[in-house]
Amino acid sequence: MPLMGEPVIREERWRAAAAIVIEKGIMGNKTETKFKNSSAKQTLNPPGPPGLPFIGNLHQIPSDGILHKFLYKLSNKYGEIMYMKLGSVPIVVVSSPKLAKDVLKTYDHVFCSRPMSLGQQKLSYNNLDIAFSPYNDYWREVRKISTVHLFSSKKVQSFGPIHEDEISRLVAKISGFADTSREANVKEMLTSFTSTLICRVAFGKRYEEEGYERQRFDGLLSEAQALLISFFVSDYIPAFGWVDKLSRMMSGTDTSAATIIWTMTALMKAPNVMKKVQAEIRDLIGNKGKIDEDDLQKLPYLKAVINETFRLYTPNPILGRRTKERCTLEGYEIQPDTVVYVNAWAIARDPESRLLEKP
């Protein structure tokens, strides 16, 4: 049980840490100003919000975790390319389709590495996982092996019967609730569906929903998701890693289940669109009674609805990259090891984006 005075103690520790940080930052700035060579060439950084010494813009990051909306508001003020500094980490935020294409495609060889975080390192054995490994020979080899042996079209198609079986179970379960006029927690059902699918595809075993092994797996999955998005002070101010032990922002989400729920919610808010989707599906089903995976290519309107859901409710609103070398973007000099955030959520709402064209 936590002590009643613990929040006060934590607050005092945070205040003390902040005071030390600001004091060191101010002293560091004074020293830098004193010994700086006046003839040195200044780096032209993109515009951005002013920050404090040493901690940069860390104090401006919202505590609610909705970073993409916060960055979107700042981009409306400072432009489609923006510079910030979170502790000692330089951050460049791009919020336009053109710049996103430059970062993710045109100059991919420069922006191809990944940002580092303590949570990712703990979960992936010091960034040995293909999703978090920096761009190097090891990553290229792992990607080649995964593409050939794990993610090939033939391998994915081999899991088709598992997908169909789990979807049939889900539909039957929802139908059972509907037939008996009982309330159903769709989010729990979809979360259970996705975790069961992961177990069968990855481990070849189906755990019972109420069994101990299944509950343990779900618990580990939630902890892993929370670890990935946790905020660690040491990621931005390495000298203050001890603060991570005092406070940690923990939360988890199942993006697959969330996407399905958002799709259903969007259709409920647009009944005319829902009727068109239903008509398209019913016309295709006919006397078959169900849809196979091969039938999905014959449902263009449903595909357009799903794409629109991804645009409005993207599972990954911010795409992170890290520069391997010095480069120039929109006339601004971007230094090596700069973290670049591509605000996909903002780009999806850009009036000039092609994503807004009607299907």
C-alpha positions as CSV (number, residue, x, y, z in Angstrom):
1,M,0.0,0.0,0.0
2,P,1.4,3.4,-0.9
3,L,1.9,5.9,1.9
4,M,-0.5,8.9,2.1
5,G,2.5,11.2,1.8
6,E,4.0,9.5,-1.3
7,P,2.5,11.9,-3.9
8,V,3.8,14.9,-2.0
9,I,7.2,13.3,-1.8
10,R,7.2,12.5,-5.5
11,E,6.2,16.1,-6.2
12,E,9.0,17.5,-4.1
13,R,11.5,15.2,-5.8
14,W,10.3,16.3,-9.2
15,R,10.6,20.0,-8.1
16,A,14.1,19.3,-6.9
17,A,15.1,17.5,-10.1
18,A,13.6,20.4,-12.2
19,A,15.5,22.9,-10.2
20,I,18.8,21.1,-10.7
21,V,18.1,20.6,-14.4
22,I,17.3,24.3,-14.9
23,E,20.3,25.4,-12.9
24,K,22.7,23.2,-14.8
25,G,21.2,24.3,-18.1
26,I,21.6,28.0,-17.2
27,M,25.2,27.4,-16.1
28,G,25.9,25.4,-19.2
29,N,24.5,28.2,-21.4
30,K,26.6,30.8,-19.7
31,T,29.8,28.7,-20.2
32,E,28.8,28.0,-23.8
33,T,28.3,31.8,-24.4
34,K,31.6,32.6,-22.8
35,F,33.7,30.3,-24.9
36,K,31.8,30.2,-28.1
37,N,33.7,31.2,-31.2
38,S,32.0,34.2,-32.7
39,S,33.1,33.2,-36.2
40,A,31.6,29.7,-36.0
41,K,28.9,28.9,-38.6
42,Q,25.4,28.8,-37.1
43,T,23.2,25.8,-38.0
44,L,19.9,26.9,-39.6
45,N,17.2,25.0,-37.7
46,P,13.5,25.1,-38.7
47,P,11.3,27.4,-36.7
48,G,9.8,26.0,-33.5
49,P,8.6,26.8,-30.0
50,P,11.2,28.3,-27.6
51,G,12.4,25.9,-24.9
52,L,14.1,26.1,-21.5
53,P,17.8,25.5,-20.9
54,F,18.8,21.9,-20.6
55,I,15.3,20.4,-20.7
56,G,14.3,22.1,-24.0
57,N,10.6,21.6,-24.7
58,L,10.0,18.7,-22.4
59,H,7.8,20.8,-20.1
60,Q,5.4,21.5,-22.9
61,I,4.6,17.9,-23.8
62,P,1.0,17.2,-22.7
63,S,0.5,14.7,-19.9
64,D,-2.6,13.2,-21.6
65,G,-0.4,11.4,-24.1
66,I,-2.1,12.9,-27.2
67,L,1.1,14.0,-28.7
68,H,0.0,14.1,-32.4
69,K,-2.8,16.7,-31.7
70,F,-0.4,18.8,-29.7
71,L,2.2,18.8,-32.5
72,Y,-0.6,19.5,-35.0
73,K,-1.5,22.7,-33.2
74,L,2.1,23.8,-33.1
75,S,2.5,23.1,-36.8
76,N,-0.4,25.5,-37.5
77,K,1.7,28.2,-35.8
78,Y,5.3,27.3,-36.9
79,G,4.8,25.6,-40.2
80,E,4.9,22.2,-41.9
81,I,8.5,21.6,-40.6
82,M,9.3,22.4,-37.0
83,Y,12.2,22.1,-34.7
84,M,12.1,21.2,-31.0
85,K,14.4,19.8,-28.4
86,L,13.4,17.2,-25.8
87,G,16.2,17.3,-23.3
88,S,19.4,16.6,-25.3
89,V,17.5,15.0,-28.2
90,P,16.9,17.2,-31.3
91,I,13.4,16.7,-32.8
92,V,12.2,17.7,-36.3
93,V,8.4,17.4,-36.9
94,V,7.1,17.3,-40.5
95,S,3.3,17.7,-41.1
96,S,2.8,17.8,-44.9
97,P,2.5,15.2,-47.6
98,K,5.4,16.6,-49.6
99,L,7.9,16.5,-46.6
100,A,6.6,13.1,-45.5
101,K,7.4,11.7,-49.0
102,D,10.9,13.3,-48.8
103,V,11.6,11.6,-45.4
104,L,10.0,8.2,-46.0
105,K,10.8,7.7,-49.7
106,T,12.9,10.3,-51.6
107,Y,15.7,10.5,-48.9
108,D,14.9,7.2,-47.2
109,H,18.6,6.3,-47.2
110,V,19.2,9.3,-44.8
111,F,16.1,8.9,-42.6
112,C,16.0,5.1,-42.5
113,S,17.2,4.6,-38.9
114,R,14.9,4.3,-35.9
115,P,14.7,6.4,-32.7
116,M,16.1,4.7,-29.6
117,S,14.1,4.3,-26.3
118,L,14.6,2.5,-23.1
119,G,11.3,0.7,-23.3
120,Q,12.2,-0.7,-26.8
121,Q,15.6,-1.8,-25.6
122,K,14.2,-3.7,-22.7
123,L,11.6,-5.5,-24.8
124,S,13.8,-6.3,-27.8
125,Y,17.0,-7.4,-26.1
126,N,18.8,-4.1,-26.8
127,N,17.1,-3.4,-30.1
128,L,17.7,-6.8,-31.7
129,D,14.1,-7.0,-32.9
130,I,13.5,-6.2,-36.6
131,A,11.0,-3.5,-35.7
132,F,13.4,-1.6,-33.4
133,S,16.9,-2.4,-34.7
134,P,18.8,0.5,-36.2
135,Y,19.5,0.4,-40.0
136,N,22.6,-1.7,-40.4
137,D,23.9,-5.0,-41.8
138,Y,22.1,-7.0,-39.1
139,W,18.8,-5.4,-39.8
140,R,19.1,-6.0,-43.5
141,E,19.9,-9.7,-42.9
142,V,17.0,-10.2,-40.5
143,R,14.6,-8.4,-42.8
144,K,15.7,-10.7,-45.7
145,I,15.1,-13.8,-43.6
146,S,11.7,-12.5,-42.4
147,T,10.5,-11.6,-45.9
148,V,11.4,-15.0,-47.3
149,H,10.4,-17.3,-44.5
150,L,7.8,-15.5,-42.3
151,F,6.0,-12.8,-44.4
152,S,5.9,-14.4,-47.8
153,S,2.6,-14.6,-49.6
154,K,2.6,-18.4,-49.4
155,K,3.3,-18.3,-45.6
156,V,0.5,-15.8,-45.0
157,Q,-2.0,-17.8,-47.1
158,S,-1.2,-20.9,-45.0
159,F,-2.8,-19.1,-42.0
160,G,-6.0,-18.6,-43.9
161,P,-7.9,-21.5,-42.2
162,I,-6.9,-20.1,-38.8
163,H,-8.2,-16.7,-39.7
164,E,-11.5,-18.1,-40.9
165,D,-12.0,-20.4,-37.9
166,E,-11.4,-17.5,-35.4
167,I,-13.7,-15.2,-37.3
168,S,-16.4,-17.8,-37.4
169,R,-16.1,-18.2,-33.6
170,L,-16.3,-14.5,-33.2
171,V,-19.4,-14.1,-35.3
172,A,-21.1,-17.0,-33.6
173,K,-20.4,-15.5,-30.2
174,I,-21.8,-12.1,-31.2
175,S,-24.8,-13.8,-32.7
176,G,-25.4,-15.6,-29.5
177,F,-25.6,-12.4,-27.6
178,A,-27.9,-10.9,-30.2
179,D,-30.3,-13.9,-30.2
180,T,-30.7,-13.6,-26.4
181,S,-30.9,-9.8,-26.4
182,R,-27.9,-9.5,-24.1
183,E,-25.4,-6.7,-24.0
184,A,-22.1,-7.5,-25.5
185,N,-18.7,-5.9,-24.8
186,V,-17.4,-5.7,-28.4
187,K,-14.1,-4.3,-27.4
188,E,-13.3,-7.2,-25.1
189,M,-14.5,-9.7,-27.8
190,L,-12.3,-8.1,-30.4
191,T,-9.3,-7.9,-28.1
192,S,-9.7,-11.6,-27.2
193,F,-10.0,-12.4,-30.9
194,T,-6.8,-10.7,-31.9
195,S,-4.8,-12.2,-29.0
196,T,-6.1,-15.7,-29.8
197,L,-5.2,-15.2,-33.4
198,I,-1.6,-14.2,-32.4
199,C,-1.3,-17.3,-30.2
200,R,-2.4,-19.7,-32.9
201,V,-0.3,-18.1,-35.6
202,A,2.8,-17.6,-33.5
203,F,2.7,-20.6,-31.2
204,G,0.3,-23.0,-32.9
205,K,-1.9,-23.3,-29.8
206,R,-5.3,-22.0,-28.9
207,Y,-5.6,-21.0,-25.2
208,E,-9.0,-21.1,-23.5
209,E,-10.3,-17.6,-22.8
210,E,-10.7,-18.2,-19.1
211,G,-7.7,-20.4,-18.7
212,Y,-4.6,-19.4,-16.7
213,E,-2.2,-19.6,-19.6
214,R,-4.4,-17.3,-21.6
215,Q,-4.8,-14.8,-18.8
216,R,-1.0,-14.8,-18.3
217,F,-0.4,-14.3,-22.1
218,D,-2.9,-11.3,-22.1
219,G,-1.1,-9.8,-19.1
220,L,2.3,-10.1,-20.7
221,L,0.9,-8.6,-23.9
222,S,-0.5,-5.6,-22.0
223,E,2.8,-5.1,-20.2
224,A,4.7,-5.2,-23.4
225,Q,2.4,-2.7,-25.1
226,A,2.6,-0.4,-22.0
227,L,6.4,-0.7,-22.0
228,L,6.7,0.4,-25.6
229,I,4.8,3.7,-25.1
230,S,6.1,4.5,-21.6
231,F,7.8,7.8,-21.0
232,F,11.4,7.5,-19.7
233,V,13.2,10.6,-18.7
234,S,16.6,8.9,-19.4
235,D,15.6,8.8,-23.1
236,Y,16.0,12.6,-23.2
237,I,18.2,13.4,-20.2
238,P,20.5,10.4,-19.6
239,A,21.9,11.8,-16.4
240,F,18.5,11.8,-14.8
241,G,17.5,8.2,-15.4
242,W,16.8,7.8,-11.6
243,V,13.6,9.9,-12.2
244,D,12.2,6.9,-14.1
245,K,12.0,5.0,-10.8
246,L,9.8,7.8,-9.3
247,S,7.2,8.2,-12.0
248,R,6.2,6.3,-15.1
249,M,3.3,6.9,-17.5
250,M,1.9,3.4,-18.3
251,S,-0.9,2.6,-20.7
252,G,-1.6,0.0,-23.4
253,T,-3.8,-0.4,-26.4
254,D,-4.7,-3.1,-29.0
255,T,-4.5,-1.3,-32.3
256,S,-6.2,-4.1,-34.2
257,A,-9.2,-4.2,-32.0
258,A,-9.3,-0.4,-31.9
259,T,-9.3,-0.1,-35.7
260,I,-12.3,-2.5,-36.0
261,I,-14.2,-0.6,-33.3
262,W,-13.5,2.8,-35.0
263,T,-14.7,1.3,-38.3
264,M,-18.0,0.2,-36.7
265,T,-18.3,3.5,-34.9
266,A,-17.8,5.5,-38.1
267,L,-20.4,3.4,-39.9
268,M,-22.9,3.9,-37.1
269,K,-22.4,7.7,-37.5
270,A,-22.9,7.5,-41.3
271,P,-26.0,5.2,-41.8
272,N,-26.1,5.8,-45.6
273,V,-22.5,4.6,-45.9
274,M,-23.3,1.5,-43.7
275,K,-26.3,0.6,-46.0
276,K,-24.0,0.7,-49.0
277,V,-21.4,-1.5,-47.3
278,Q,-24.1,-4.0,-46.2
279,A,-25.6,-4.1,-49.7
280,E,-22.2,-4.7,-51.3
281,I,-21.5,-7.6,-48.9
282,R,-25.0,-9.2,-49.2
283,D,-24.8,-9.0,-53.0
284,L,-21.5,-10.9,-53.0
285,I,-22.5,-13.5,-50.4
286,G,-25.7,-14.5,-52.2
287,N,-26.3,-18.1,-51.2
288,K,-22.8,-18.8,-49.9
289,G,-23.6,-17.7,-46.4
290,K,-20.1,-16.2,-45.7
291,I,-17.2,-14.4,-47.2
292,D,-13.8,-16.0,-47.9
293,E,-10.5,-14.1,-47.9
294,D,-10.4,-14.4,-51.7
295,D,-13.7,-12.4,-51.8
296,L,-12.2,-9.3,-50.2
297,Q,-10.8,-8.1,-53.5
298,K,-14.4,-7.9,-54.8
299,L,-15.5,-5.5,-52.2
300,P,-14.1,-2.1,-53.3
301,Y,-16.5,0.0,-51.3
302,L,-15.7,-1.8,-48.1
303,K,-12.0,-1.4,-48.8
304,A,-12.6,2.4,-49.3
305,V,-14.4,2.5,-45.9
306,I,-11.5,0.8,-44.2
307,N,-8.9,3.1,-45.9
308,E,-11.0,6.1,-44.7
309,T,-11.0,4.7,-41.2
310,F,-7.2,4.3,-41.3
311,R,-7.0,8.0,-42.4
312,L,-9.2,9.3,-39.7
313,Y,-8.2,7.0,-36.9
314,T,-4.7,5.9,-37.8
315,P,-3.2,3.3,-35.3
316,N,0.2,5.0,-35.5
317,P,-0.4,8.7,-35.6
318,I,3.3,9.5,-35.5
319,L,6.0,7.7,-37.5
320,G,9.5,8.0,-36.0
321,R,12.8,8.1,-37.9
322,R,16.4,9.0,-37.1
323,T,18.9,10.6,-39.5
324,K,22.1,8.7,-40.3
325,E,24.0,11.7,-41.6
326,R,23.7,15.4,-42.1
327,C,21.2,16.5,-44.8
328,T,19.1,19.4,-46.0
329,L,15.3,19.5,-45.8
330,E,13.4,22.5,-47.2
331,G,16.5,24.5,-46.9
332,Y,17.2,23.6,-43.3
333,E,20.2,21.7,-42.2
334,I,19.3,18.5,-40.3
335,Q,22.1,17.1,-38.1
336,P,23.0,13.4,-37.7
337,D,21.1,11.5,-35.0
338,T,18.1,13.9,-35.2
339,V,14.8,12.3,-34.4
340,V,12.2,13.0,-37.1
341,Y,8.5,12.7,-36.4
342,V,6.2,12.4,-39.3
343,N,2.7,13.4,-38.1
344,A,0.5,11.1,-40.1
345,W,-2.5,12.2,-38.2
346,A,-2.0,15.8,-39.3
347,I,-1.2,14.8,-42.9
348,A,-4.4,12.9,-43.1
349,R,-6.3,16.1,-42.4
350,D,-4.2,18.3,-44.7
351,P,-6.6,19.8,-47.4
352,E,-3.8,19.4,-50.0
353,S,-3.4,15.7,-49.3
354,R,-4.5,13.2,-51.9
355,L,-5.9,11.1,-49.1
356,L,-8.9,13.4,-49.0
357,E,-9.9,12.6,-52.6
358,K,-13.2,10.7,-52.8
359,P,-12.8,7.0,-53.7
